[in-house]
Amino acid sequence: MPRIAGVDIPDRKKIRYAIRYIHGIGPKIADDILAATGIPPETKANELTDQQISALNGAIDGEYLVEGALRRQVGQNIARLRDIRCYRGDRHRHGLPVHGQRTRCNARTRKGRKKTVAGKKGVKG
């Protein structure tokens, strides 16, 4: 299994898809990296030479923020929003959607499992 940017990538996949397993590398960046290093996208990951692997590592480390550094930066950005007490920071703090999605009937991923409120529906007064 080749190790690129500190991550084991699957060796039976084409390199175009295999390097997307690195956090912070998507389809466009993967194609840009392969174009810059001159590696054909159809090459399987286990067919790469040591020279090609080092070229990939150099291209990724030199230009892109990936894995731990990227996760750390995103965490620091969220912590900054929380510290300055802005609206987006409050949404992060309360575990609610941040980008304007509705919460009345959806947002179960952010809000968690349903919490049943007893006696809400049949109260007469």
TIVO-2410 file (N, C-alpha, C; in nm, 3 decimals):
# residues 125
REC num residu      c1      c2      c3 atome chaine
REC   1      M   0.084  -0.119   0.000     N      A
REC   1      M   0.000   0.000   0.000    CA      A
REC   1      M   0.088   0.125   0.000     C      A
REC   2      P   0.080   0.210  -0.102     N      A
REC   2      P   0.162   0.332  -0.105    CA      A
REC   2      P   0.119   0.430   0.005     C      A
REC   3      R   0.216   0.503   0.055     N      A
REC   3      R   0.190   0.602   0.159    CA      A
REC   3      R   0.223   0.739   0.102     C      A
REC   4      I   0.118   0.821   0.088     N      A
REC   4      I   0.134   0.955   0.032    CA      A
REC   4      I   0.081   1.055   0.133     C      A
REC   5      A   0.161   1.157   0.164     N      A
REC   5      A   0.125   1.262   0.260    CA      A
REC   5      A   0.088   1.203   0.394     C      A
REC   6      G   0.155   1.094   0.433     N      A
REC   6      G   0.130   1.033   0.562    CA      A
REC   6      G   0.004   0.948   0.569     C      A
REC   7      V  -0.058   0.917   0.454     N      A
REC   7      V  -0.183   0.840   0.452    CA      A
REC   7      V  -0.164   0.719   0.362     C      A
REC   8      D  -0.208   0.603   0.410     N      A
REC   8      D  -0.208   0.485   0.326    CA      A
REC   8      D  -0.324   0.495   0.228     C      A
REC   9      I  -0.295   0.490   0.100     N      A
REC   9      I  -0.401   0.499   0.000    CA      A
REC   9      I  -0.425   0.360  -0.058     C      A
REC  10      P  -0.546   0.332  -0.105     N      A
REC  10      P  -0.574   0.199  -0.161    CA      A
REC  10      P  -0.491   0.174  -0.286     C      A
REC  11      D  -0.435   0.053  -0.295     N      A
REC  11      D  -0.340   0.029  -0.403    CA      A
REC  11      D  -0.401  -0.027  -0.530     C      A
REC  12      R  -0.522  -0.074  -0.527     N      A
REC  12      R  -0.583  -0.130  -0.648    CA      A
REC  12      R  -0.663  -0.029  -0.727     C      A
REC  13      K  -0.677   0.093  -0.675     N      A
REC  13      K  -0.753   0.196  -0.745    CA      A
REC  13      K  -0.660   0.279  -0.834     C      A
REC  14      K  -0.721   0.345  -0.933     N      A
REC  14      K  -0.644   0.439  -1.013    CA      A
REC  14      K  -0.601   0.554  -0.923     C      A
REC  15      I  -0.483   0.607  -0.951     N      A
REC  15      I  -0.425   0.710  -0.864    CA      A
REC  15      I  -0.513   0.835  -0.859     C      A
REC  16      R  -0.589   0.858  -0.966     N      A
REC  16      R  -0.679   0.973  -0.971    CA      A
REC  16      R  -0.782   0.966  -0.858     C      A
REC  17      Y  -0.826   0.845  -0.826     N      A
REC  17      Y  -0.926   0.827  -0.721    CA      A
REC  17      Y  -0.862   0.796  -0.587     C      A
REC  18      A  -0.745   0.734  -0.589     N      A
REC  18      A  -0.681   0.691  -0.465    CA      A
REC  18      A  -0.634   0.809  -0.381     C      A
REC  19      I  -0.582   0.915  -0.445     N      A
REC  19      I  -0.531   1.026  -0.363    CA      A
REC  19      I  -0.644   1.110  -0.306     C      A
REC  20      R  -0.766   1.085  -0.347     N      A
REC  20      R  -0.879   1.155  -0.285    CA      A
REC  20      R  -0.907   1.104  -0.144     C      A
REC  21      Y  -0.844   0.994  -0.104     N      A
REC  21      Y  -0.859   0.943   0.032    CA      A
REC  21      Y  -0.785   1.030   0.132     C      A
REC  22      I  -0.702   1.121   0.084     N      A
REC  22      I  -0.633   1.216   0.171    CA      A
REC  22      I  -0.728   1.330   0.202     C      A
REC  23      H  -0.745   1.361   0.331     N      A
REC  23      H  -0.836   1.467   0.372    CA      A
REC  23      H  -0.788   1.601   0.317     C      A
REC  24      G  -0.873   1.669   0.242     N      A
REC  24      G  -0.839   1.797   0.184    CA      A
REC  24      G  -0.811   1.791   0.034     C      A
REC  25      I  -0.814   1.670  -0.024     N      A
REC  25      I  -0.793   1.657  -0.168    CA      A
REC  25      I  -0.920   1.602  -0.231     C      A
REC  26      G  -0.978   1.681  -0.320     N      A
REC  26      G  -1.098   1.641  -0.391    CA      A
REC  26      G  -1.068   1.616  -0.537     C      A
REC  27      P  -1.172   1.606  -0.620     N      A
REC  27      P  -1.152   1.574  -0.761    CA      A
REC  27      P  -1.064   1.675  -0.837     C      A
REC  28      K  -1.089   1.803  -0.821     N      A
REC  28      K  -1.014   1.903  -0.897    CA      A
REC  28      K  -0.869   1.909  -0.852     C      A
REC  29      I  -0.847   1.911  -0.722     N      A
REC  29      I  -0.709   1.918  -0.672    CA      A
REC  29      I  -0.632   1.792  -0.711     C      A
REC  30      A  -0.699   1.676  -0.708     N      A
REC  30      A  -0.633   1.552  -0.749    CA      A
REC  30      A  -0.587   1.562  -0.894     C      A
REC  31      D  -0.674   1.612  -0.982     N      A
REC  31      D  -0.636   1.626  -1.123    CA      A
REC  31      D  -0.524   1.728  -1.140     C      A
REC  32      D  -0.528   1.838  -1.062     N      A
REC  32      D  -0.422   1.939  -1.070    CA      A
REC  32      D  -0.287   1.882  -1.027     C      A
REC  33      I  -0.288   1.802  -0.920     N      A
REC  33      I  -0.164   1.743  -0.871    CA      A
REC  33      I  -0.106   1.647  -0.974     C      A
REC  34      L  -0.191   1.564  -1.034     N      A
REC  34      L  -0.142   1.469  -1.134    CA      A
REC  34      L  -0.090   1.540  -1.258     C      A
REC  35      A  -0.156   1.650  -1.296     N      A
REC  35      A  -0.108   1.726  -1.412    CA      A
REC  35      A   0.028   1.790  -1.382     C      A
REC  36      A   0.044   1.840  -1.259     N      A
REC  36      A   0.170   1.906  -1.223    CA      A
REC  36      A   0.285   1.806  -1.215     C      A
REC  37      T   0.257   1.684  -1.170     N      A
REC  37      T   0.364   1.584  -1.158    CA      A
REC  37      T   0.384   1.503  -1.285     C      A
REC  38      G   0.289   1.510  -1.378     N      A
REC  38      G   0.302   1.438  -1.505    CA      A
REC  38      G   0.270   1.290  -1.495     C      A
REC  39      I   0.196   1.251  -1.393     N      A
REC  39      I   0.157   1.110  -1.377    CA      A
REC  39      I   0.024   1.088  -1.448     C      A
REC  40      P   0.012   0.987  -1.531     N      A
REC  40      P  -0.116   0.961  -1.597    CA      A
REC  40      P  -0.224   0.922  -1.494     C      A
REC  41      P  -0.344   0.979  -1.504     N      A
REC  41      P  -0.449   0.950  -1.405    CA      A
REC  41      P  -0.496   0.805  -1.403     C      A
REC  42      E  -0.474   0.732  -1.511     N      A
REC  42      E  -0.521   0.593  -1.519    CA      A
REC  42      E  -0.427   0.494  -1.451     C      A
REC  43      T  -0.309   0.542  -1.406     N      A
REC  43      T  -0.212   0.454  -1.341    CA      A
REC  43      T  -0.268   0.403  -1.208     C      A
REC  44      K  -0.254   0.273  -1.184     N      A
REC  44      K  -0.296   0.218  -1.054    CA      A
REC  44      K  -0.196   0.261  -0.947     C      A
REC  45      A  -0.244   0.273  -0.825     N      A
REC  45      A  -0.159   0.322  -0.717    CA      A
REC  45      A  -0.044   0.226  -0.688     C      A
REC  46      N  -0.065   0.095  -0.705     N      A
REC  46      N   0.043   0.002  -0.677    CA      A
REC  46      N   0.148  -0.004  -0.788     C      A
REC  47      E   0.122   0.060  -0.901     N      A
REC  47      E   0.217   0.063  -1.013    CA      A
REC  47      E   0.309   0.185  -1.009     C      A
REC  48      L   0.292   0.271  -0.910     N      A
REC  48      L   0.373   0.391  -0.902    CA      A
REC  48      L   0.516   0.357  -0.863     C      A
REC  49      T   0.610   0.428  -0.922     N      A
REC  49      T   0.750   0.411  -0.884    CA      A
REC  49      T   0.779   0.497  -0.761     C      A
REC  50      D   0.893   0.473  -0.698     N      A
REC  50      D   0.932   0.554  -0.582    CA      A
REC  50      D   0.951   0.700  -0.621     C      A
REC  51      Q   0.999   0.723  -0.741     N      A
REC  51      Q   1.018   0.860  -0.788    CA      A
REC  51      Q   0.884   0.931  -0.803     C      A
REC  52      Q   0.782   0.861  -0.856     N      A
REC  52      Q   0.650   0.921  -0.871    CA      A
REC  52      Q   0.586   0.947  -0.735     C      A
REC  53      I   0.605   0.856  -0.641     N      A
REC  53      I   0.549   0.876  -0.506    CA      A
REC  53      I   0.613   0.997  -0.440     C      A
REC  54      S   0.744   1.012  -0.454     N      A
REC  54      S   0.810   1.128  -0.395    CA      A
REC  54      S   0.767   1.258  -0.465     C      A
REC  55      A   0.741   1.252  -0.596     N      A
REC  55      A   0.691   1.370  -0.667    CA      A
REC  55      A   0.553   1.409  -0.617     C      A
REC  56      L   0.467   1.308  -0.594     N      A
REC  56      L   0.334   1.336  -0.539    CA      A
REC  56      L   0.344   1.398  -0.400     C      A
REC  57      N   0.430   1.339  -0.315     N      A
REC  57      N   0.448   1.393  -0.180    CA      A
REC  57      N   0.498   1.537  -0.184     C      A
REC  58      G   0.591   1.564  -0.273     N      A
REC  58      G   0.644   1.700  -0.284    CA      A
REC  58      G   0.539   1.799  -0.331     C      A
REC  59      A   0.457   1.758  -0.428     N      A
REC  59      A   0.354   1.848  -0.480    CA      A
REC  59      A   0.247   1.875  -0.375     C      A
REC  60      I   0.210   1.772  -0.300     N      A
REC  60      I   0.105   1.790  -0.199    CA      A
REC  60      I   0.157   1.873  -0.082     C      A
REC  61      D   0.277   1.840  -0.032     N      A
REC  61      D   0.331   1.913   0.084    CA      A
REC  61      D   0.365   2.057   0.050     C      A
REC  62      G   0.404   2.082  -0.074     N      A
REC  62      G   0.445   2.216  -0.111    CA      A
REC  62      G   0.330   2.314  -0.130     C      A
REC  63      E   0.216   2.267  -0.180     N      A
REC  63      E   0.111   2.360  -0.219    CA      A
REC  63      E  -0.018   2.352  -0.139     C      A
REC  64      Y  -0.049   2.237  -0.082     N      A
REC  64      Y  -0.182   2.216  -0.027    CA      A
REC  64      Y  -0.179   2.189   0.122     C      A
REC  65      L  -0.284   2.232   0.190     N      A
REC  65      L  -0.303   2.206   0.331    CA      A
REC  65      L  -0.388   2.080   0.343     C      A
REC  66      V  -0.333   1.973   0.399     N      A
REC  66      V  -0.405   1.845   0.405    CA      A
REC  66      V  -0.395   1.785   0.544     C      A
REC  67      E  -0.481   1.686   0.570     N      A
REC  67      E  -0.483   1.603   0.690    CA      A
REC  67      E  -0.482   1.685   0.818     C      A
REC  68      G  -0.386   1.662   0.906     N      A
REC  68      G  -0.387   1.720   1.040    CA      A
REC  68      G  -0.383   1.872   1.040     C      A
REC  69      A  -0.302   1.930   0.954     N      A
REC  69      A  -0.292   2.077   0.949    CA      A
REC  69      A  -0.425   2.139   0.906     C      A
REC  70      L  -0.492   2.075   0.809     N      A
REC  70      L  -0.622   2.126   0.763    CA      A
REC  70      L  -0.727   2.113   0.872     C      A
REC  71      R  -0.732   1.997   0.939     N      A
REC  71      R  -0.828   1.978   1.048    CA      A
REC  71      R  -0.803   2.078   1.160     C      A
REC  72      R  -0.676   2.103   1.192     N      A
REC  72      R  -0.640   2.198   1.297    CA      A
REC  72      R  -0.686   2.339   1.259     C      A
REC  73      Q  -0.665   2.377   1.132     N      A
REC  73      Q  -0.704   2.511   1.089    CA      A
REC  73      Q  -0.855   2.530   1.094     C      A
REC  74      V  -0.931   2.427   1.051     N      A
REC  74      V  -1.077   2.436   1.056    CA      A
REC  74      V  -1.124   2.447   1.200     C      A
REC  75      G  -1.064   2.368   1.289     N      A
REC  75      G  -1.099   2.375   1.431    CA      A
REC  75      G  -1.069   2.512   1.490     C      A
REC  76      Q  -0.957   2.571   1.451     N      A
REC  76      Q  -0.922   2.705   1.501    CA      A
REC  76      Q  -1.018   2.810   1.447     C      A
REC  77      N  -1.062   2.794   1.322     N      A
REC  77      N  -1.159   2.889   1.267    CA      A
REC  77      N  -1.290   2.884   1.343     C      A
REC  78      I  -1.336   2.762   1.375     N      A
REC  78      I  -1.461   2.747   1.450    CA      A
REC  78      I  -1.444   2.802   1.592     C      A
REC  79      A  -1.329   2.777   1.654     N      A
REC  79      A  -1.303   2.829   1.789    CA      A
REC  79      A  -1.302   2.982   1.788     C      A
REC  80      R  -1.247   3.041   1.682     N      A
REC  80      R  -1.246   3.188   1.671    CA      A
REC  80      R  -1.387   3.243   1.663     C      A
REC  81      L  -1.473   3.175   1.583     N      A
REC  81      L  -1.612   3.220   1.572    CA      A
REC  81      L  -1.684   3.209   1.707     C      A
REC  82      R  -1.654   3.105   1.783     N      A
REC  82      R  -1.714   3.089   1.916    CA      A
REC  82      R  -1.666   3.198   2.009     C      A
REC  83      D  -1.536   3.229   2.004     N      A
REC  83      D  -1.478   3.328   2.096    CA      A
REC  83      D  -1.532   3.467   2.073     C      A
REC  84      I  -1.554   3.505   1.948     N      A
REC  84      I  -1.603   3.641   1.922    CA      A
REC  84      I  -1.754   3.651   1.934     C      A
REC  85      R  -1.818   3.540   1.970     N      A
REC  85      R  -1.961   3.536   1.999    CA      A
REC  85      R  -2.047   3.585   1.881     C      A
REC  86      C  -2.008   3.549   1.760     N      A
REC  86      C  -2.088   3.588   1.644    CA      A
REC  86      C  -2.200   3.486   1.625     C      A
REC  87      Y  -2.290   3.514   1.533     N      A
REC  87      Y  -2.406   3.429   1.510    CA      A
REC  87      Y  -2.365   3.289   1.470     C      A
REC  88      R  -2.269   3.278   1.377     N      A
REC  88      R  -2.224   3.146   1.334    CA      A
REC  88      R  -2.158   3.070   1.448     C      A
REC  89      G  -2.084   3.141   1.534     N      A
REC  89      G  -2.023   3.077   1.650    CA      A
REC  89      G  -2.127   3.024   1.746     C      A
REC  90      D  -2.235   3.099   1.765     N      A
REC  90      D  -2.344   3.052   1.853    CA      A
REC  90      D  -2.410   2.928   1.794     C      A
REC  91      R  -2.427   2.924   1.664     N      A
REC  91      R  -2.486   2.805   1.601    CA      A
REC  91      R  -2.394   2.683   1.620     C      A
REC  92      H  -2.263   2.703   1.607     N      A
REC  92      H  -2.169   2.594   1.632    CA      A
REC  92      H  -2.178   2.550   1.778     C      A
REC  93      R  -2.185   2.646   1.870     N      A
REC  93      R  -2.186   2.615   2.012    CA      A
REC  93      R  -2.309   2.534   2.051     C      A
REC  94      H  -2.423   2.564   1.991     N      A
REC  94      H  -2.547   2.494   2.025    CA      A
REC  94      H  -2.572   2.371   1.939     C      A
REC  95      G  -2.483   2.342   1.845     N      A
REC  95      G  -2.497   2.222   1.764    CA      A
REC  95      G  -2.609   2.231   1.663     C      A
REC  96      L  -2.633   2.349   1.610     N      A
REC  96      L  -2.739   2.370   1.511    CA      A
REC  96      L  -2.676   2.398   1.375     C      A
REC  97      P  -2.754   2.386   1.266     N      A
REC  97      P  -2.699   2.415   1.134    CA      A
REC  97      P  -2.650   2.559   1.124     C      A
REC  98      V  -2.540   2.580   1.054     N      A
REC  98      V  -2.474   2.709   1.050    CA      A
REC  98      V  -2.509   2.788   0.925     C      A
REC  99      H  -2.538   2.719   0.815     N      A
REC  99      H  -2.550   2.786   0.686    CA      A
REC  99      H  -2.692   2.815   0.643     C      A
REC 100      G  -2.782   2.842   0.735     N      A
REC 100      G  -2.915   2.889   0.699    CA      A
REC 100      G  -3.016   2.781   0.666     C      A
REC 101      Q  -2.987   2.655   0.697     N      A
REC 101      Q  -3.085   2.550   0.668    CA      A
REC 101      Q  -3.201   2.560   0.767     C      A
REC 102      R  -3.315   2.505   0.726     N      A
REC 102      R  -3.431   2.509   0.815    CA      A
REC 102      R  -3.414   2.403   0.925     C      A
REC 103      T  -3.473   2.430   1.040     N      A
REC 103      T  -3.460   2.338   1.153    CA      A
REC 103      T  -3.595   2.291   1.204     C      A
REC 104      R  -3.702   2.337   1.145     N      A
REC 104      R  -3.833   2.300   1.199    CA      A
REC 104      R  -3.864   2.153   1.177     C      A
REC 105      C  -3.832   2.099   1.058     N      A
REC 105      C  -3.865   1.959   1.034    CA      A
REC 105      C  -3.743   1.877   0.993     C      A
REC 106      N  -3.628   1.938   0.973     N      A
REC 106      N  -3.509   1.863   0.933    CA      A
REC 106      N  -3.395   1.889   1.032     C      A
REC 107      A  -3.274   1.880   0.990     N      A
REC 107      A  -3.154   1.906   1.069    CA      A
REC 107      A  -3.131   1.802   1.176     C      A
REC 108      R  -3.174   1.678   1.153     N      A
REC 108      R  -3.154   1.572   1.252    CA      A
REC 108      R  -3.006   1.537   1.269     C      A
REC 109      T  -2.926   1.557   1.166     N      A
REC 109      T  -2.785   1.525   1.177    CA      A
REC 109      T  -2.719   1.615   1.281     C      A
REC 110      R  -2.750   1.743   1.279     N      A
REC 110      R  -2.688   1.836   1.373    CA      A
REC 110      R  -2.755   1.833   1.510     C      A
REC 111      K  -2.888   1.816   1.514     N      A
REC 111      K  -2.960   1.825   1.640    CA      A
REC 111      K  -2.961   1.695   1.719     C      A
REC 112      G  -2.933   1.583   1.654     N      A
REC 112      G  -2.933   1.455   1.723    CA      A
REC 112      G  -3.071   1.390   1.717     C      A
REC 113      R  -3.089   1.283   1.797     N      A
REC 113      R  -3.216   1.211   1.796    CA      A
REC 113      R  -3.327   1.300   1.850     C      A
REC 114      K  -3.450   1.266   1.812     N      A
REC 114      K  -3.565   1.344   1.857    CA      A
REC 114      K  -3.579   1.334   2.008     C      A
REC 115      K  -3.611   1.448   2.071     N      A
REC 115      K  -3.636   1.451   2.214    CA      A
REC 115      K  -3.787   1.474   2.231     C      A
REC 116      T  -3.858   1.375   2.281     N      A
REC 116      T  -4.002   1.387   2.294    CA      A
REC 116      T  -4.036   1.477   2.413     C      A
REC 117      V  -4.128   1.572   2.389     N      A
REC 117      V  -4.174   1.661   2.494    CA      A
REC 117      V  -4.310   1.610   2.540     C      A
REC 118      A  -4.321   1.575   2.667     N      A
REC 118      A  -4.444   1.516   2.719    CA      A
REC 118      A  -4.554   1.619   2.729     C      A
REC 119      G  -4.674   1.579   2.687     N      A
REC 119      G  -4.793   1.664   2.705    CA      A
REC 119      G  -4.799   1.785   2.616     C      A
REC 120      K  -4.726   1.787   2.508     N      A
REC 120      K  -4.725   1.905   2.423    CA      A
REC 120      K  -4.851   1.914   2.338     C      A
REC 121      K  -4.898   1.801   2.285     N      A
REC 121      K  -5.004   1.806   2.185    CA      A
REC 121      K  -5.144   1.815   2.247     C      A
REC 122      G  -5.170   1.738   2.350     N      A
REC 122      G  -5.308   1.729   2.400    CA      A
REC 122      G  -5.340   1.818   2.518     C      A
REC 123      V  -5.273   1.928   2.533     N      A
REC 123      V  -5.298   2.018   2.647    CA      A
REC 123      V  -5.420   2.106   2.612     C      A
REC 124      K  -5.520   2.106   2.704     N      A
REC 124      K  -5.638   2.190   2.685    CA      A
REC 124      K  -5.644   2.289   2.799     C      A
REC 125      G  -5.685   2.408   2.768     N      A
REC 125      G  -5.687   2.505   2.877    CA      A
REC 125      G  -5.792   2.600   2.858     C      A
***
